[in-house]
Each structure stands twice: as C-alpha cells, then as structure tokens.
Amino acid sequence: MDVRQDYMTLPFLFLASVVISAGDDSPNTIAFMSRKADSIVVATVANDPVSGGSAPISNILYPRRYEFIAGIEHVLKGKLEPNSKIYVFARRIERTTDELPVKKGQRVILFLIPSDDKPLFLPLPQDDTLTTWTAVDAWFGVSPYSEGLEAALSGKLDFITR
C-alpha cells in the first residue's frame, strides 16, 4: 500500500467522523423548544381558526395573529389537563394569500406559555372557563402532529434527544 494513500485516508476518516457526530441537530431544536414552553400538549383544533393581520413588514409579508380553541388529548409537559379545552393564540409571518396553518379537526403539538390575552376574534364562552395560552414560537409553536415528534418529546427516542 502506498504511504500517500494512507495520508489521504486519515483526513477523510476524520471528516466523516465529524459529519456523523454533528449529524442531526434536531435534539437541539427539541430541547430548545421544550425549555421555552411551560406546557406541551397533543391537541385537536376544535373550531375553524380565525385571524387578523397587522401592518405589513414588506410588500408581501405581514405578521398575522390567529386564534383557535384546542381540545387537549394528552399532556407531554406541564399542568394542563387531558380532555380540557383552551384558547390558543399564535402568530405567523406570512403572505396575505397564505391559508392558516391549521384547520378544524387537525391534530397538532402545541408549545405553549400562559397568556393574559383575551380573544380578539373568538367569542368568550358564557362561563369563561377556558384558559388562554400563547404559542411560544412563530414557526414551531403550533406544529402538525407527528408520532416521531411526540415520541421524541416523551423521551421515547433517546437516541434522538441525547
């Protein structure tokens, strides 16, 4: 074997080990989002979400607040109760023509913090029993349901969350 070939192999092996060890950075994202949230729940959107915009931040994008009621299926973190309902407020940066990211009946994973906000677009129930929560992040605070994400948040995929 040529000695020069061995010298070429070493840098390649080193680079490969760095790429493999850096690999998937999703554990960092999951840990970050988990730390930001007081509660993380799997829920179903119970109504047609409603929204309103604000001043545009460019000629096509603007921050849009949307609200919906979520029926909690189970709690991954926090003190919310399964089978209860909550108001959820979220914000996205979108085009004016974008559809809302959730629809009635859709399962979602919510990363939440308590909120003192009152609904701007949804009517308050007569008994005022629903608590209000805000999604902690404009991009990932309201995430489409995924068994993989739920498992990672539950610690069942320890090879991902390490």
N, CA and C atoms as an extended XYZ file, in Angstrom:
486
Properties=species:S:1:pos:R:3:atomname:S:1:resname:S:1:resid:I:1 pbc="F F F"
N         0.843       -1.174        0.000 N   MET     1
C         0.000        0.000        0.000 CA  MET     1
C         0.890        1.241        0.000 C   MET     1
N         0.512        2.221       -0.749 N   ASP     2
C         1.260        3.471       -0.872 CA  ASP     2
C         1.059        4.322        0.384 C   ASP     2
N         2.122        4.866        0.942 N   VAL     3
C         2.058        5.696        2.144 CA  VAL     3
C         1.223        6.941        1.889 C   VAL     3
N         1.299        7.508        0.686 N   ARG     4
C         0.495        8.692        0.374 CA  ARG     4
C        -0.989        8.376        0.445 C   ARG     4
N        -1.366        7.180        0.082 N   GLN     5
C        -2.763        6.784        0.139 CA  GLN     5
C        -3.239        6.750        1.595 C   GLN     5
N        -2.410        6.275        2.515 N   ASP     6
C        -2.765        6.276        3.930 CA  ASP     6
C        -2.962        7.693        4.448 C   ASP     6
N        -2.124        8.622        4.022 N   TYR     7
C        -2.261       10.007        4.457 CA  TYR     7
C        -3.542       10.639        3.929 C   TYR     7
N        -4.005       10.202        2.789 N   MET     8
C        -5.257       10.712        2.234 CA  MET     8
C        -6.460       10.104        2.947 C   MET     8
N        -6.316        8.898        3.439 N   THR     9
C        -7.409        8.222        4.129 CA  THR     9
C        -7.685        8.859        5.483 C   THR     9
N        -6.658        9.247        6.205 N   LEU    10
C        -6.833        9.824        7.537 CA  LEU    10
C        -7.697       11.080        7.534 C   LEU    10
N        -7.427       12.066        6.667 N   PRO    11
C        -8.305       13.243        6.657 CA  PRO    11
C        -9.750       12.883        6.300 C   PRO    11
N        -9.924       11.956        5.385 N   PHE    12
C       -11.274       11.543        5.020 CA  PHE    12
C       -11.993       10.925        6.222 C   PHE    12
N       -11.330       10.034        6.939 N   LEU    13
C       -11.942        9.411        8.115 CA  LEU    13
C       -12.270       10.442        9.188 C   LEU    13
N       -11.370       11.395        9.387 N   PHE    14
C       -11.619       12.449       10.365 CA  PHE    14
C       -12.851       13.263        9.970 C   PHE    14
N       -12.913       13.679        8.713 N   LEU    15
C       -14.047       14.459        8.232 CA  LEU    15
C       -15.343       13.666        8.353 C   LEU    15
N       -15.320       12.398        8.006 N   ALA    16
C       -16.511       11.555        8.122 CA  ALA    16
C       -16.975       11.463        9.568 C   ALA    16
N       -16.035       11.337       10.520 N   SER    17
C       -16.428       11.236       11.926 CA  SER    17
C       -17.043       12.533       12.427 C   SER    17
N       -16.542       13.679       11.945 N   VAL    18
C       -17.116       14.971       12.331 CA  VAL    18
C       -18.529       15.092       11.795 C   VAL    18
N       -18.744       14.740       10.538 N   VAL    19
C       -20.072       14.821        9.937 CA  VAL    19
C       -21.047       13.901       10.667 C   VAL    19
N       -20.630       12.698       10.984 N   ILE    20
C       -21.504       11.753       11.676 CA  ILE    20
C       -21.829       12.249       13.071 C   ILE    20
N       -20.837       12.762       13.798 N   SER    21
C       -21.102       13.219       15.161 CA  SER    21
C       -21.937       14.489       15.165 C   SER    21
N       -21.784       15.368       14.159 N   ALA    22
C       -22.604       16.570       14.081 CA  ALA    22
C       -24.017       16.176       13.664 C   ALA    22
N       -24.101       15.333       12.678 N   GLY    23
C       -25.326       14.700       12.212 CA  GLY    23
C       -26.583       15.530       12.355 C   GLY    23
N       -27.526       14.964       13.046 N   ASP    24
C       -28.856       15.513       13.189 CA  ASP    24
C       -28.872       16.493       14.354 C   ASP    24
N       -29.229       17.749       14.091 N   ASP    25
C       -29.278       18.711       15.175 CA  ASP    25
C       -30.679       18.838       15.764 C   ASP    25
N       -31.604       17.936       15.412 N   SER    26
C       -32.958       18.016       15.956 CA  SER    26
C       -33.004       17.908       17.475 C   SER    26
N       -32.095       17.180       18.140 N   PRO    27
C       -32.151       17.195       19.599 CA  PRO    27
C       -32.009       18.610       20.164 C   PRO    27
N       -31.197       19.437       19.536 N   ASN    28
C       -31.049       20.804       19.997 CA  ASN    28
C       -32.344       21.584       19.830 C   ASN    28
N       -33.014       21.407       18.700 N   THR    29
C       -34.281       22.092       18.455 CA  THR    29
C       -35.339       21.622       19.442 C   THR    29
N       -35.442       20.330       19.647 N   ILE    30
C       -36.424       19.785       20.579 CA  ILE    30
C       -36.154       20.278       21.997 C   ILE    30
N       -34.908       20.251       22.431 N   ALA    31
C       -34.566       20.715       23.780 CA  ALA    31
C       -34.863       22.211       23.918 C   ALA    31
N       -34.521       22.998       22.903 N   PHE    32
C       -34.763       24.439       22.945 CA  PHE    32
C       -36.248       24.736       23.049 C   PHE    32
N       -37.055       24.123       22.192 N   MET    33
C       -38.496       24.358       22.211 CA  MET    33
C       -39.111       23.878       23.524 C   MET    33
N       -38.623       22.773       24.046 N   SER    34
C       -39.146       22.256       25.317 CA  SER    34
C       -38.851       23.216       26.464 C   SER    34
N       -37.655       23.804       26.453 N   ARG    35
C       -37.307       24.761       27.517 CA  ARG    35
C       -38.136       26.036       27.419 C   ARG    35
N       -38.462       26.472       26.218 N   LYS    36
C       -39.249       27.697       26.039 CA  LYS    36
C       -40.686       27.542       26.527 C   LYS    36
N       -41.224       26.334       26.454 N   ALA    37
C       -42.644       26.106       26.724 CA  ALA    37
C       -42.894       25.714       28.178 C   ALA    37
N       -43.954       26.277       28.754 N   ASP    38
C       -44.422       25.827       30.070 CA  ASP    38
C       -45.229       24.543       29.933 C   ASP    38
N       -45.930       24.421       28.822 N   SER    39
C       -46.741       23.236       28.546 CA  SER    39
C       -46.561       22.809       27.108 C   SER    39
N       -46.543       21.494       26.910 N   ILE    40
C       -46.520       20.919       25.564 CA  ILE    40
C       -47.628       19.882       25.535 C   ILE    40
N       -48.529       20.011       24.566 N   VAL    41
C       -49.678       19.117       24.514 CA  VAL    41
C       -49.914       18.624       23.090 C   VAL    41
N       -50.522       17.459       23.009 N   VAL    42
C       -51.100       16.980       21.755 CA  VAL    42
C       -52.569       17.377       21.823 C   VAL    42
N       -53.049       18.048       20.783 N   ALA    43
C       -54.410       18.568       20.815 CA  ALA    43
C       -55.045       18.480       19.437 C   ALA    43
N       -56.359       18.661       19.432 N   THR    44
C       -57.120       18.749       18.194 CA  THR    44
C       -57.724       20.140       18.111 C   THR    44
N       -57.632       20.745       16.942 N   VAL    45
C       -58.227       22.064       16.727 CA  VAL    45
C       -59.740       21.891       16.727 C   VAL    45
N       -60.423       22.593       17.652 N   ALA    46
C       -61.851       22.362       17.879 CA  ALA    46
C       -62.770       23.265       17.066 C   ALA    46
N       -62.241       24.295       16.460 N   ASN    47
C       -63.069       25.214       15.686 CA  ASN    47
C       -62.303       25.658       14.445 C   ASN    47
N       -62.998       26.379       13.576 N   ASP    48
C       -62.295       26.975       12.435 CA  ASP    48
C       -61.483       28.148       12.977 C   ASP    48
N       -60.154       28.104       12.863 N   PRO    49
C       -59.342       29.216       13.367 CA  PRO    49
C       -59.693       30.522       12.663 C   PRO    49
N       -59.575       31.605       13.402 N   VAL    50
C       -59.829       32.931       12.841 CA  VAL    50
C       -58.575       33.776       13.016 C   VAL    50
N       -58.427       34.778       12.148 N   SER    51
C       -57.202       35.560       12.213 CA  SER    51
C       -57.447       37.005       11.834 C   SER    51
N       -56.442       37.792       12.127 N   GLY    52
C       -56.403       39.183       11.719 CA  GLY    52
C       -54.958       39.574       11.548 C   GLY    52
N       -54.704       40.483       10.679 N   GLY    53
C       -53.325       40.862       10.417 CA  GLY    53
C       -52.951       42.152       11.101 C   GLY    53
N       -51.767       42.578       10.801 N   SER    54
C       -51.287       43.864       11.277 CA  SER    54
C       -50.547       44.523       10.124 C   SER    54
N       -49.852       45.592       10.398 N   ALA    55
C       -49.169       46.320        9.335 CA  ALA    55
C       -48.160       45.429        8.632 C   ALA    55
N       -48.083       45.497        7.309 N   PRO    56
C       -47.116       44.683        6.570 CA  PRO    56
C       -45.680       45.026        6.959 C   PRO    56
N       -44.813       43.989        6.929 N   ILE    57
C       -43.391       44.229        7.177 CA  ILE    57
C       -42.611       44.270        5.870 C   ILE    57
N       -43.285       43.983        4.785 N   SER    58
C       -42.722       44.132        3.441 CA  SER    58
C       -43.907       44.254        2.500 C   SER    58
N       -43.642       44.282        1.212 N   ASN    59
C       -44.767       44.426        0.287 CA  ASN    59
C       -45.630       43.168        0.197 C   ASN    59
N       -45.139       42.033        0.728 N   ILE    60
C       -45.958       40.817        0.660 CA  ILE    60
C       -46.095       40.095        1.996 C   ILE    60
N       -45.257       40.381        2.989 N   LEU    61
C       -45.301       39.647        4.251 CA  LEU    61
C       -45.841       40.511        5.386 C   LEU    61
N       -46.572       39.865        6.275 N   TYR    62
C       -47.024       40.573        7.467 CA  TYR    62
C       -47.223       39.581        8.609 C   TYR    62
N       -47.086       40.073        9.858 N   PRO    63
C       -47.364       39.184       10.991 CA  PRO    63
C       -48.877       39.026       11.130 C   PRO    63
N       -49.316       37.789       11.262 N   ARG    64
C       -50.753       37.523       11.368 CA  ARG    64
C       -51.024       36.741       12.639 C   ARG    64
N       -51.875       37.278       13.473 N   ARG    65
C       -52.311       36.585       14.685 CA  ARG    65
C       -53.497       35.717       14.308 C   ARG    65
N       -53.493       34.493       14.827 N   TYR    66
C       -54.672       33.662       14.657 CA  TYR    66
C       -55.011       32.981       15.973 C   TYR    66
N       -56.268       32.653       16.121 N   GLU    67
C       -56.790       32.106       17.365 CA  GLU    67
C       -57.612       30.861       17.056 C   GLU    67
N       -57.561       29.925       17.992 N   PHE    68
C       -58.429       28.757       17.888 CA  PHE    68
C       -58.599       28.140       19.266 C   PHE    68
N       -59.562       27.274       19.365 N   ILE    69
C       -59.777       26.517       20.597 CA  ILE    69
C       -59.203       25.134       20.356 C   ILE    69
N       -58.421       24.660       21.319 N   ALA    70
C       -57.783       23.345       21.203 CA  ALA    70
C       -58.341       22.419       22.271 C   ALA    70
N       -58.692       21.213       21.854 N   GLY    71
C       -59.085       20.156       22.783 CA  GLY    71
C       -57.857       19.302       23.089 C   GLY    71
N       -57.447       19.298       24.340 N   ILE    72
C       -56.223       18.609       24.719 CA  ILE    72
C       -56.458       17.109       24.793 C   ILE    72
N       -55.659       16.354       24.034 N   GLU    73
C       -55.728       14.896       24.069 CA  GLU    73
C       -54.857       14.349       25.182 C   GLU    73
N       -53.597       14.759       25.191 N   HIS    74
C       -52.728       14.399       26.308 CA  HIS    74
C       -51.589       15.398       26.457 C   HIS    74
N       -51.049       15.404       27.663 N   VAL    75
C       -50.064       16.402       28.061 CA  VAL    75
C       -48.680       15.762       28.063 C   VAL    75
N       -47.746       16.391       27.354 N   LEU    76
C       -46.365       15.912       27.325 CA  LEU    76
C       -45.509       16.651       28.346 C   LEU    76
N       -45.921       17.864       28.691 N   LYS    77
C       -45.212       18.667       29.694 CA  LYS    77
C       -46.201       19.677       30.256 C   LYS    77
N       -46.136       19.934       31.551 N   GLY    78
C       -46.949       20.981       32.147 CA  GLY    78
C       -48.144       20.457       32.911 C   GLY    78
N       -48.974       21.400       33.330 N   LYS    79
C       -50.081       21.076       34.241 CA  LYS    79
C       -51.463       21.158       33.602 C   LYS    79
N       -51.530       21.281       32.291 N   LEU    80
C       -52.844       21.259       31.647 CA  LEU    80
C       -53.446       19.867       31.783 C   LEU    80
N       -54.755       19.796       31.676 N   GLU    81
C       -55.464       18.536       31.870 CA  GLU    81
C       -55.937       17.946       30.544 C   GLU    81
N       -55.747       16.633       30.368 N   PRO    82
C       -56.333       15.984       29.184 CA  PRO    82
C       -57.849       16.165       29.184 C   PRO    82
N       -58.430       16.178       28.018 N   ASN    83
C       -59.873       16.322       27.810 CA  ASN    83
C       -60.402       17.699       28.189 C   ASN    83
N       -59.523       18.672       28.366 N   SER    84
C       -59.964       20.050       28.594 CA  SER    84
C       -59.776       20.837       27.299 C   SER    84
N       -60.314       22.039       27.278 N   LYS    85
C       -60.164       22.910       26.115 CA  LYS    85
C       -59.508       24.207       26.556 C   LYS    85
N       -58.726       24.796       25.640 N   ILE    86
C       -58.040       26.054       25.899 CA  ILE    86
C       -58.125       26.949       24.671 C   ILE    86
N       -58.003       28.261       24.895 N   TYR    87
C       -57.798       29.192       23.793 CA  TYR    87
C       -56.321       29.180       23.447 C   TYR    87
N       -56.005       29.203       22.160 N   VAL    88
C       -54.612       29.280       21.719 CA  VAL    88
C       -54.471       30.489       20.809 C   VAL    88
N       -53.450       31.295       21.105 N   PHE    89
C       -53.094       32.431       20.262 CA  PHE    89
C       -51.748       32.134       19.633 C   PHE    89
N       -51.642       32.384       18.360 N   ALA    90
C       -50.383       32.142       17.659 CA  ALA    90
C       -50.159       33.277       16.677 C   ALA    90
N       -48.921       33.407       16.234 N   ARG    91
C       -48.566       34.435       15.262 CA  ARG    91
C       -47.650       33.809       14.227 C   ARG    91
N       -47.851       34.171       12.980 N   ARG    92
C       -47.000       33.701       11.884 CA  ARG    92
C       -46.634       34.892       11.003 C   ARG    92
N       -45.508       34.796       10.346 N   ILE    93
C       -45.131       35.776        9.333 CA  ILE    93
C       -45.480       35.127        7.995 C   ILE    93
N       -46.433       35.717        7.277 N   GLU    94
C       -46.963       35.066        6.084 CA  GLU    94
C       -47.275       36.068        4.985 C   GLU    94
N       -47.588       35.521        3.819 N   ARG    95
C       -48.145       36.336        2.747 CA  ARG    95
C       -49.625       36.513        3.025 C   ARG    95
N       -50.192       37.562        2.513 N   THR    96
C       -51.613       37.810        2.755 CA  THR    96
C       -52.498       36.733        2.134 C   THR    96
N       -51.981       36.012        1.160 N   THR    97
C       -52.774       34.983        0.491 CA  THR    97
C       -52.610       33.591        1.115 C   THR    97
N       -51.710       33.440        2.104 N   ASP    98
C       -51.492       32.127        2.725 CA  ASP    98
C       -52.712       31.695        3.536 C   ASP    98
N       -53.004       30.404        3.471 N   GLU    99
C       -54.041       29.856        4.335 CA  GLU    99
C       -53.490       29.740        5.745 C   GLU    99
N       -54.390       29.709        6.719 N   LEU   100
C       -53.944       29.482        8.085 CA  LEU   100
C       -53.307       28.097        8.172 C   LEU   100
N       -52.289       27.934        9.020 N   PRO   101
C       -51.552       26.665        9.056 CA  PRO   101
C       -52.306       25.520        9.729 C   PRO   101
N       -53.447       25.798       10.337 N   VAL   102
C       -54.227       24.722       10.959 CA  VAL   102
C       -55.681       24.818       10.527 C   VAL   102
N       -56.353       23.680       10.612 N   LYS   103
C       -57.765       23.604       10.249 CA  LYS   103
C       -58.529       22.854       11.335 C   LYS   103
N       -59.812       23.085       11.401 N   LYS   104
C       -60.672       22.394       12.360 CA  LYS   104
C       -60.499       20.889       12.203 C   LYS   104
N       -60.334       20.193       13.325 N   GLY   105
C       -60.184       18.745       13.324 CA  GLY   105
C       -58.754       18.260       13.193 C   GLY   105
N       -57.822       19.156       12.910 N   GLN   106
C       -56.422       18.769       12.732 CA  GLN   106
C       -55.761       18.515       14.085 C   GLN   106
N       -54.946       17.459       14.138 N   ARG   107
C       -54.139       17.180       15.337 CA  ARG   107
C       -52.849       17.994       15.256 C   ARG   107
N       -52.469       18.571       16.383 N   VAL   108
C       -51.274       19.402       16.448 CA  VAL   108
C       -50.525       19.123       17.748 C   VAL   108
N       -49.260       19.503       17.762 N   ILE   109
C       -48.494       19.537       19.000 CA  ILE   109
C       -48.246       21.005       19.288 C   ILE   109
N       -48.647       21.443       20.481 N   LEU   110
C       -48.573       22.847       20.853 CA  LEU   110
C       -47.502       23.065       21.912 C   LEU   110
N       -46.652       24.061       21.681 N   PHE   111
C       -45.653       24.501       22.640 CA  PHE   111
C       -46.179       25.823       23.190 C   PHE   111
N       -46.541       25.853       24.468 N   LEU   112
C       -47.351       26.952       24.997 CA  LEU   112
C       -46.766       27.619       26.236 C   LEU   112
N       -47.128       28.889       26.403 N   ILE   113
C       -46.923       29.606       27.656 CA  ILE   113
C       -48.268       30.224       28.038 C   ILE   113
N       -48.531       30.409       29.337 N   PRO   114
C       -49.794       31.036       29.743 CA  PRO   114
C       -49.882       32.462       29.197 C   PRO   114
N       -51.094       32.916       28.991 N   SER   115
C       -51.306       34.244       28.424 CA  SER   115
C       -52.428       34.955       29.166 C   SER   115
N       -52.298       36.257       29.292 N   ASP   116
C       -53.383       37.082       29.841 CA  ASP   116
C       -54.244       37.659       28.738 C   ASP   116
N       -53.878       37.377       27.484 N   ASP   117
C       -54.647       37.900       26.348 CA  ASP   117
C       -56.082       37.401       26.399 C   ASP   117
N       -56.951       38.188       25.829 N   LYS   118
C       -58.334       37.771       25.609 CA  LYS   118
C       -58.518       37.633       24.101 C   LYS   118
N       -59.386       36.745       23.696 N   PRO   119
C       -59.601       36.571       22.249 CA  PRO   119
C       -60.031       37.876       21.587 C   PRO   119
N       -59.447       38.150       20.442 N   LEU   120
C       -59.847       39.315       19.651 CA  LEU   120
C       -60.909       38.946       18.633 C   LEU   120
N       -60.872       37.696       18.179 N   PHE   121
C       -61.735       37.283       17.081 CA  PHE   121
C       -62.746       36.210       17.482 C   PHE   121
N       -62.482       35.485       18.557 N   LEU   122
C       -63.387       34.429       19.006 CA  LEU   122
C       -64.243       34.936       20.158 C   LEU   122
N       -65.500       34.523       20.216 N   PRO   123
C       -66.332       34.953       21.345 CA  PRO   123
C       -65.911       34.215       22.623 C   PRO   123
N       -65.968       34.919       23.736 N   LEU   124
C       -65.710       34.282       25.027 CA  LEU   124
C       -66.919       33.429       25.395 C   LEU   124
N       -66.707       32.245       25.964 N   PRO   125
C       -67.851       31.453       26.410 CA  PRO   125
C       -68.532       32.154       27.589 C   PRO   125
N       -69.781       31.857       27.782 N   GLN   126
C       -70.544       32.500       28.850 CA  GLN   126
C       -69.950       32.244       30.234 C   GLN   126
N       -69.437       31.026       30.454 N   ASP   127
C       -68.908       30.706       31.782 CA  ASP   127
C       -67.431       31.068       31.934 C   ASP   127
N       -66.788       31.523       30.856 N   ASP   128
C       -65.396       31.986       30.877 CA  ASP   128
C       -64.449       30.964       31.523 C   ASP   128
N       -64.628       29.685       31.199 N   THR   129
C       -63.808       28.639       31.829 CA  THR   129
C       -62.537       28.320       31.061 C   THR   129
N       -62.444       28.719       29.820 N   LEU   130
C       -61.264       28.375       29.036 CA  LEU   130
C       -60.093       29.277       29.411 C   LEU   130
N       -58.945       28.658       29.649 N   THR   131
C       -57.743       29.442       29.902 CA  THR   131
C       -57.098       29.813       28.568 C   THR   131
N       -56.265       30.839       28.589 N   THR   132
C       -55.649       31.313       27.358 CA  THR   132
C       -54.156       31.024       27.369 C   THR   132
N       -53.661       30.586       26.211 N   TRP   133
C       -52.261       30.203       26.043 CA  TRP   133
C       -51.747       30.760       24.731 C   TRP   133
N       -50.463       31.077       24.710 N   THR   134
C       -49.820       31.593       23.508 CA  THR   134
C       -48.752       30.624       23.040 C   THR   134
N       -48.708       30.384       21.733 N   ALA   135
C       -47.640       29.553       21.157 CA  ALA   135
C       -46.315       30.284       21.352 C   ALA   135
N       -45.281       29.550       21.775 N   VAL   136
C       -44.014       30.179       22.141 CA  VAL   136
C       -43.166       30.602       20.947 C   VAL   136
N       -43.507       30.150       19.764 N   ASP   137
C       -42.651       30.409       18.613 CA  ASP   137
C       -43.522       30.573       17.371 C   ASP   137
N       -43.183       31.563       16.542 N   ALA   138
C       -43.975       31.829       15.338 CA  ALA   138
C       -43.894       30.704       14.324 C   ALA   138
N       -42.814       29.930       14.334 N   TRP   139
C       -42.642       28.893       13.316 CA  TRP   139
C       -42.992       27.508       13.822 C   TRP   139
N       -42.630       27.187       15.066 N   PHE   140
C       -42.798       25.817       15.554 CA  PHE   140
C       -43.752       25.696       16.742 C   PHE   140
N       -44.297       26.812       17.220 N   GLY   141
C       -45.177       26.772       18.387 CA  GLY   141
C       -46.427       25.953       18.163 C   GLY   141
N       -46.923       25.951       16.943 N   VAL   142
C       -48.053       25.111       16.538 CA  VAL   142
C       -47.502       24.202       15.450 C   VAL   142
N       -47.230       22.965       15.814 N   SER   143
C       -46.624       22.019       14.872 CA  SER   143
C       -47.634       20.964       14.458 C   SER   143
N       -47.640       20.564       13.189 N   PRO   144
C       -48.507       19.458       12.783 CA  PRO   144
C       -48.162       18.221       13.608 C   PRO   144
N       -49.159       17.423       13.919 N   TYR   145
C       -48.912       16.230       14.720 CA  TYR   145
C       -47.986       15.270       13.988 C   TYR   145
N       -47.074       14.694       14.740 N   SER   146
C       -46.159       13.685       14.224 CA  SER   146
C       -45.879       12.699       15.351 C   SER   146
N       -46.040       11.407       15.068 N   GLU   147
C       -45.714       10.395       16.084 CA  GLU   147
C       -44.253       10.488       16.492 C   GLU   147
N       -43.384       10.780       15.527 N   GLY   148
C       -41.962       10.900       15.827 CA  GLY   148
C       -41.669       12.054       16.768 C   GLY   148
N       -42.287       13.221       16.521 N   LEU   149
C       -42.073       14.367       17.406 CA  LEU   149
C       -42.643       14.079       18.787 C   LEU   149
N       -43.811       13.473       18.842 N   GLU   150
C       -44.390       13.130       20.146 CA  GLU   150
C       -43.473       12.172       20.902 C   GLU   150
N       -42.949       11.163       20.228 N   ALA   151
C       -42.049       10.207       20.877 CA  ALA   151
C       -40.778       10.887       21.363 C   ALA   151
N       -40.224       11.785       20.544 N   ALA   152
C       -39.008       12.499       20.953 CA  ALA   152
C       -39.276       13.377       22.172 C   ALA   152
N       -40.417       14.059       22.189 N   LEU   153
C       -40.761       14.914       23.326 CA  LEU   153
C       -41.054       14.102       24.589 C   LEU   153
N       -41.507       12.868       24.403 N   SER   154
C       -41.807       11.991       25.535 CA  SER   154
C       -40.576       11.255       26.043 C   SER   154
N       -39.435       11.423       25.364 N   GLY   155
C       -38.214       10.735       25.770 CA  GLY   155
C       -38.142        9.302       25.290 C   GLY   155
N       -39.027        8.915       24.383 N   LYS   156
C       -39.047        7.531       23.895 CA  LYS   156
C       -38.048        7.293       22.769 C   LYS   156
N       -37.488        8.367       22.249 N   LEU   157
C       -36.470        8.243       21.210 CA  LEU   157
C       -35.175        8.801       21.783 C   LEU   157
N       -34.620        8.109       22.757 N   ASP   158
C       -33.457        8.655       23.452 CA  ASP   158
C       -32.258        8.815       22.542 C   ASP   158
N       -32.189        8.076       21.456 N   PHE   159
C       -31.056        8.254       20.543 CA  PHE   159
C       -31.165        9.576       19.807 C   PHE   159
N       -32.356       10.163       19.748 N   ILE   160
C       -32.515       11.468       19.123 CA  ILE   160
C       -32.345       12.587       20.140 C   ILE   160
N       -32.854       12.403       21.346 N   THR   161
C       -32.887       13.503       22.308 CA  THR   161
C       -31.640       13.589       23.166 C   THR   161
N       -30.650       12.726       22.946 N   ARG   162
C       -29.399       12.814       23.717 CA  ARG   162
C       -28.592       14.000       23.293 C   ARG   162
